[in-house]
Amino acid sequence: MIEPHAPAPPGAAASWGGGRNQARLPVGPGTGRFLVLAGVFVCAACGLVYELELVALASYLIGDSVTQASVVLSVMVFAMGVGSLAAKRLRCRAAAGFGAVEAALALVGGLSAMALYAAFAWTGDWGGVWSGGPRCLLVAFSLAIGLLTGVEVPLLMELIQRIRRQDAGGAVADLFAADYVGALVGGLAFPFVLLPQLGQLTGALVTGAVNAVAGGALVLGLFRRDLSRRGRRLLLVANLLVLGVLAAAAVLVDDFERAARQAVYGGHVRVALRTGGQEVVLTGGTPGRPLDLFLDGRLRVDGRDELIYHQALVHPAMSGGPHARVLVLGGGDGLAAREVLRHPGVRWVDVIDPDPALFRLARQDAALSALNGHAFADPRVRVHAEDTFRWLRRPRGAYDVVIADLPGPGGTASTKLYSQEFYGLTRRVLAAGGRLVVHAGPVTAGPRAFWTVEATVRAVGLGTTPYRVDGRALDRTAGAAGAPHDWGFVLAARTRPTLTLDPRTPCLRTLTRAALRADARAAARTRVPGLLPSTLVHPRYQE
């Protein structure tokens, strides 16, 4: 809490901290105050970028963005309070302290993204909620950045009061106004400029360089007379070293990213691209090496057993009724559409996926297009690069079959696609005898989430028939231990559907009627009774 001070004696200049001499500046007091407030603006922008960078990278590497944001923000706010208390000991040397803090913050914040990505790539230890290694590193960076950011404001308050004494309330208002506006600019620059133009690693390095230049220039340019010659030299060398380290990291960032990607995905990465919404990586697809497709670091297509998954997903829903018009939600890889097109009588297939780059890859990559049977070249197939939830909200015609080929209910980003509201929208586009099938995640490893999906589908007035098939889980993180070994599905219709296979379908290599019935009985034995449906305002998959 800022306390007012008595007026300074005539001819004496008092500061916020009391009685120290007014700073000797190379510019007038008005210009000096403007420069300090400009420094506050830049430092606040950089601080928020570091914060958002940690949240974004942790969400990408670990998943569950709500948990990662809560951990990072709460730890950083706590550390900022500790940093504000620690700043009391630096007020007598505010200029030197601020310069040292900004150099340290630029180094720690600038390198934080590379360090976290390296820990993820070379240890892969992102298992339980509080496993060691990388998660501890995330907390450590949050603490360090929060601590250094918390030191900034008290020191800047000391410096601005030494330029021209002002009542405490006015000084706080000026300082916080510059701080909040800087945070606004940093918060907007991260998603709209830094992330799309530079990426997470280079964006953090550039932010660190800006932070170092702003802090060093403010102290060495405006408050250089407050430092001894040795102090000025040490601060200059420290900032040059920080900038040198950040520049070297920026030069090597592409090589580092390739090496880290090989550590995560293996040494056979053929395609790696960052789209507007996710990172897409293709590995294998060459003779003797099955194709794997990773989205945001998680395996979505495994060439060794994708046929098991997609045949189990598609064919029970396509059997037992009309299937002239089909809607595929997700499925931008074209593999679900491939199975749909095997059925005679299909006249129209709409595929909805938010990532246009995935559609292009499914068409143009030789291995992936061969795997999906060139499904997107079929004139019956229409692709729509739109948000799935938003697409369903617009009035649509009726579909005989709706296939929800979605990543699973466990992640925060996909929770809305497994909500009662989403299934209510899906029900609206079902024809009178239409059928819906939902990929509901692993059964044996996550029975509660699986049966929550089933309860949520039932909550919109659909009858359900759950079933499962054996295979490696598509949503596992590369290198994660204990990956589940089955996939669960929920088949639904206005009346409880029968689990069957159309005899007119060409011979299926991985699926039989007897196996399907056994799979349904195996799923039923895992039932968790009494579960409530998941909604947008009360998601239940994390409970």
Buried (B, 14 or more C-beta within 10 A) or exposed (E): EEEEBEEBEEEEBBBBBEEBEBBEBEEEEEEBBBBBBBBBBBBBBBBBBBBBBBBBBBBBBBBBBBBBBEBBBEBBBBBBEBBBEBBEEBBEBBBBBBBBBBBBBBBBBBBBBBBBBBBBBBBBBBBEEEEEBBBEBBBBBBBBBBBBBBBBBBBBBBBBBBBBBBEBEEBBEBBBEBBEBBBBBBBEBBEEEBBEEBBBBBBBBBBBBBBBBBBBBBBBEBBBEBBEEEBBEBBBEBBEEBBEBBEEBBEEBEEBBEBBBBBBBEEBBBBBEBBEBBBBBBBBBEEEBBBBBBBBBBBBBBBEBBBBBBBBBBBBBBBBBBBBBBBBBBBBBBBBBBBBBBBEEBEBBBBBBBBBBBBBBBBEBEBBBEBBBBBBEBEBBEBBBBBBBEBBEEEEEEBBBBBBBBBBBBBBBBBBBBBBBBBBBBBEBBBEBBBBBBBBBBBBBBBEBBBBBBBBBBBBEBEBBBBBBBBBBBBBBBBBEEBBBBBBBBBBBBEEBEBBBBEEBEEBEBBEEEBBEEBBEBBEEBEEEEBEBBBEEEBBBBE
